[in-house]
C-alpha cells in the first residue's frame, strides 16, 4: 500500500481562491478591503519568515496588511499599547500577535487584551469559550486547517475514531473539541505525554492527528493499515547535506508510514499552508461581521 498524499498546498490554493473572491465582494460592498495587522516583537528568524508568508498571502487574497514591528527589548507596556491601539483602529479588522514573544510570560495577558472581535488567531478566552459551547467564534487556525484538509480530501469523520496526540491550547485541545462537535461527529481520544501505551490508542483509530512537537512520535507499527495520518509538527532536524544545516520534518516517520497509511499529510506542504488560509478566512469573516452587522 502506498498512501495517498494529502497535498495541503493545492487544497490551500483552492481555499485561498475562494477567500479572494469573498474579500473582493466585501470590498465592493463596503468600499474597503479587509485589513489585518500583525504585531512582531523582535527578529526571531522563524517568526519573521511566518509573518512574511502571511503578508504575501494577504496581498494575493486582496487583504490589506500592516506590520507593527517592535524591538526584542519591547516590554509588556509597549506590546499592550500596540494591541490596544489596534483595537481602536477602525481600519483594522483582524489582529495577529506573532508568537512566541521575547517574554513568553506575558503572552496570555497580551492575548486577553485583544478585542475578541478582531482575534483572528482564535486564541482569546472569549473565542475559545464560544467554540466549546458550539457558538459562532473565531477558531484557532491550525485545528481549523486540519479539519478543512480532511473535509476537502473527503475523509469521512462522522462516527470515525480519531486519536489526537498533543494537548496544547493552540492545536490539540481545540482540535479535539472541533472534531467532536455536532456536524463533525467524530469520536475523539486525546493523548499526551502522560498517556500510557500510546500505540494502544493509535492502532484502533481511523484517523491519527499528531501535534506532539517531537520528531518520530508516530511510527508505522503504531497505526492500522489504511488509517489516515495528519502531521501537524514542524521540526528543524540537523542535516549536514543542506546549506541551511537542517531540514524540516514533522512528528511522524513519514517514509515508514506512507507504506501503511491510507492517506498522509507531508511536512512541509501539508497543514502549514492550510493554517495560513484559515487566517485569511477569519480576517475576511471579521471584516464582514464588523461592517455588515445590523445597526
TABELTA-V13150 format. One record per pair of residues at least 6 apart in sequence whose ideal C-beta (glycine too) atoms are under 8 Angstrom apart, sorted by sequence separation. I is the first residue (numbers start at 1). J is the second residue. D is the distance in whole Angstrom. If there is no record, write none. Layout:
# TABELTA-V13150
i: <I	I>
j: <J	J>
d: <D	D>
This chain:
# TABELTA-V13150
i: <27	58	59	86	101	122	130	131	151	166	167	178	180	195	202	223	239	258	265	26	27	40	58	100	119	130	150	165	179	180	191	210	238	239	257	26	40	70	87	99	111	116	119	129	131	164	180	210	238	239	70	86	101	122	128	167	179	237	23	55	97	114	116	127	147	191	208	236	237	254	23	40	54	116	126	127	164	191	218	236	237	55	70	83	111	112	127	164	176	189	236	237	252	254	38	97	111	112	218	235	236	254	68	83	97	124	176	208	234	235	122	164	208	235	250	38	51	122	189	202	217	233	234	235	250	38	97	121	122	123	162	173	233	250	36	68	79	120	122	172	205	215	232	233	249	95	119	121	122	203	205	208	210	214	231	232	233	248	95	121	172	202	203	204	207	208	209	210	213	215	231	248	250	120	186	202	203	206	207	208	209	210	211	212	214	231	36	79	116	122	157	199	205	206	207	208	210	211	213	215	95	167	199	207	209	210	229	231	94	95	96	97	162	164	167	198	93	94	95	96	146	161	162	163	164	166	167	66	87	92	94	158	159	160	161	162	163	164	165	166	36	38	40	64	76	79	83	87	93	157	158	159	160	162	164	165	34	35	36	37	38	40	41	42	74	75	87	142	143	147	157	158	159	161	163	229	33	34	35	36	37	38	39	40	41	42	43	73	80	84	142	146	157	33	34	35	36	37	38	40	41	42	72	76	80	83	140	33	35	37	39	41	79	83	87	140	143	147	42	86	143	147	229	41	76	80	142	165	218	219	220	227	228	231	234	76	140	144	175	215	217	218	219	223	227	228	229	230	231	233	234	27	139	143	215	216	217	218	225	226	227	228	229	230	231	175	215	216	220	226	228	229	231	147	165	214	216	219	220	223	225	23	24	41	163	213	219	223	234	23	139	163	172	212	218	220	231	232	20	23	39	171	210	211	220	230	231	16	20	128	163	210	230	19	20	54	163	210	39	131	161	162	165	168	16	39	161	162	163	164	165	166	16	132	161	162	163	164	165	166	168	123	128	131	160	161	162	163	165	166	39	51	123	131	134	160	162	164	165	166	50	134	37	156	157	47	37	47	122	155	165	47	165	37	35	36	39	44	35	36	37	39	41	150	35	36	37	38	39	40	32	34	35	36	37	38	39	42	34	36	38	41	42	41	171	146	166	142	155	150	150	149	36	146	146	165	142	155	153	149	149	149	146	149	145	148	146	142	145	148	145	148	145	15	142	145	141	144	141	142	8	11	15	141	144	11	14	141	139	8	11	141	11	6	139	138	6	138	138	4	121	120	122	121	120	120	120	118	117	117	117	96	94	94	93	94	93	94	93	93	93	63	57	61	57	63	63	6	54	57	58	53	57	61	1	6	1	54	58	3	36	36	35	34	34	34	35	5	34	3	3	2	3	2	3	6	8	23	30	1	3	4	5	6	8	19	26	1	3	4	5	6	7	15	32	1	3	4	5	6	9	13	1	3	5	8	12	16	19	23	26	30	7	8	11	12	15	19	22	26	30	7	8	11	29	6	8	9	12	16	23	8	12	19	26	8	15	26>
j: <33	64	65	92	107	128	136	137	157	172	173	184	186	201	208	229	245	264	271	33	34	47	65	107	126	137	157	172	186	187	198	217	245	246	264	34	48	78	95	107	119	124	127	137	139	172	188	218	246	247	79	95	110	131	137	176	188	246	33	65	107	124	126	137	157	201	218	246	247	264	34	51	65	127	137	138	175	202	229	247	248	67	82	95	123	124	139	176	188	201	248	249	264	266	51	110	124	125	231	248	249	267	82	97	111	138	190	222	248	249	137	179	223	250	265	54	67	138	205	218	233	249	250	251	266	55	114	138	139	140	179	190	250	267	54	86	97	138	140	190	223	233	250	251	267	114	138	140	141	222	224	227	229	233	250	251	252	267	115	141	192	222	223	224	227	228	229	230	233	235	251	268	270	141	207	223	224	227	228	229	230	231	232	233	235	252	58	101	138	144	179	221	227	228	229	230	232	233	235	237	118	190	222	230	232	233	252	254	118	119	120	121	186	188	191	222	118	119	120	121	171	186	187	188	189	191	192	92	113	118	120	184	185	186	187	188	189	190	191	192	63	65	67	91	103	106	110	114	120	184	185	186	187	189	191	192	62	63	64	65	66	68	69	70	102	103	115	170	171	175	185	186	187	189	191	257	62	63	64	65	66	67	68	69	70	71	72	102	109	113	171	175	186	63	64	65	66	67	68	70	71	72	102	106	110	113	170	64	66	68	70	72	110	114	118	171	174	178	74	118	175	179	261	74	109	113	175	198	251	252	253	260	261	264	267	110	174	178	209	249	251	252	253	257	261	262	263	264	265	267	268	62	174	178	250	251	252	253	260	261	262	263	264	265	266	211	251	252	256	262	264	265	267	184	202	251	253	256	257	260	262	61	62	79	201	251	257	261	272	62	178	202	211	251	257	259	270	271	60	63	79	211	250	251	260	270	271	57	61	169	204	251	271	61	62	96	205	252	82	174	204	205	208	211	60	83	205	206	207	208	209	210	61	177	206	207	208	209	210	211	213	169	174	177	206	207	208	209	211	212	86	98	170	178	181	207	209	211	212	213	98	182	86	206	207	98	89	99	174	207	217	100	218	92	91	92	95	100	92	93	94	96	98	207	93	94	95	96	97	98	91	93	94	95	96	97	98	101	94	96	98	101	102	102	232	209	232	211	228	228	230	230	120	230	232	251	232	263	263	265	270	271	271	274	271	274	274	271	274	277	275	278	277	148	275	278	275	278	276	278	145	148	152	278	281	149	152	279	278	149	152	282	153	149	282	282	153	285	286	153	279	279	282	282	282	283	286	286	286	289	290	279	282	283	283	286	286	287	287	290	291	280	276	280	277	283	284	228	276	279	280	276	280	284	225	230	226	279	283	229	279	283	283	283	284	286	287	258	287	257	258	258	259	259	260	263	265	280	287	259	261	262	263	264	266	277	284	260	262	263	264	265	266	274	291	261	263	264	265	266	269	273	262	264	266	269	273	277	280	284	287	291	269	270	273	274	277	281	284	288	292	270	271	274	292	270	272	273	276	280	287	273	277	284	291	274	281	292>
d: <5	7	7	5	5	7	7	4	8	4	6	6	6	7	5	7	7	6	6	8	8	6	4	7	8	4	6	7	4	7	6	6	7	5	6	6	7	6	7	6	8	5	6	8	6	5	5	5	6	4	7	5	7	7	8	8	5	6	6	5	8	6	4	4	8	5	6	4	5	7	5	5	7	6	8	5	6	8	7	8	7	7	7	7	5	7	7	5	5	5	7	5	8	7	5	6	6	6	8	7	8	7	5	7	7	8	5	8	6	5	7	7	6	7	8	6	7	4	7	7	7	8	7	7	8	7	7	8	5	6	5	7	4	3	8	7	8	6	4	6	7	7	7	3	6	6	6	7	7	6	8	6	7	7	4	7	7	6	7	6	7	5	6	7	7	7	8	7	6	5	6	5	7	8	7	6	6	6	4	5	4	5	4	7	7	5	6	7	8	8	7	7	6	7	8	7	6	7	7	6	5	6	4	7	7	6	6	7	5	7	6	8	4	6	8	7	7	8	7	5	8	7	7	8	7	8	4	7	8	7	4	7	6	5	5	5	5	5	5	7	6	7	6	8	7	7	6	7	8	5	4	7	7	7	7	8	8	7	7	8	7	7	8	8	7	7	4	7	6	8	7	7	7	7	6	6	6	5	4	5	5	5	5	5	4	7	7	8	7	6	5	6	5	6	7	7	7	8	7	7	7	4	5	5	6	5	6	5	7	6	7	7	6	6	7	7	5	6	8	7	4	7	5	5	7	5	8	7	7	8	6	8	7	7	6	8	5	7	6	5	5	4	5	7	6	6	7	8	5	7	7	7	7	5	7	7	7	7	6	7	6	5	4	5	8	7	6	7	4	4	7	7	5	7	7	6	6	6	5	6	8	6	5	6	5	7	7	6	7	4	7	5	5	5	7	7	6	5	7	6	7	4	7	7	5	7	7	7	4	8	8	4	7	5	5	7	4	5	5	7	6	6	7	7	7	7	5	7	7	8	7	7	6	6	5	4	5	5	5	4	8	8	7	6	4	8	8	7	6	5	7	6	7	7	6	6	7	7	5	7	7	7	5	8	7	5	7	8	8	7	6	8	7	5	5	8	7	7	5	7	7	7	8	7	5	5	5	5	5	5	8	5	7	8	7	8	7	8	7	7	6	5	5	6	6	6	7	8	5	7	7	7	7	6	7	8	6	7	7	7	7	7	6	5	6	6	7	6	3	8	5	7	7	7	5	5	5	4	8	8	8	7	8	4	8	6	7	5	8	6	5	7	7	6	8	5	5	7	7	8	7	6	7	8	4	5	6	6	7	7	7	7	7	4	6	5	5	8	4	6	8	6	5	5	8	6	7	8	6	8	7	6	6	8	6	7	7	7	8	8	8	5	8	5	5	7	7	8	4	7	4	6	7	7	8	5	6	8	8	6	4	7	8	7	8	7	6	7	6	4	7	5	8	7	8	8	6	8	8	8	5	8	7	5	6	6	4	5	5	5	6	5	7	4	8	5	4	5	5	6	7	8	6	6	7	6	7	5	7	6	8	5	4	6	7	5	7	8>
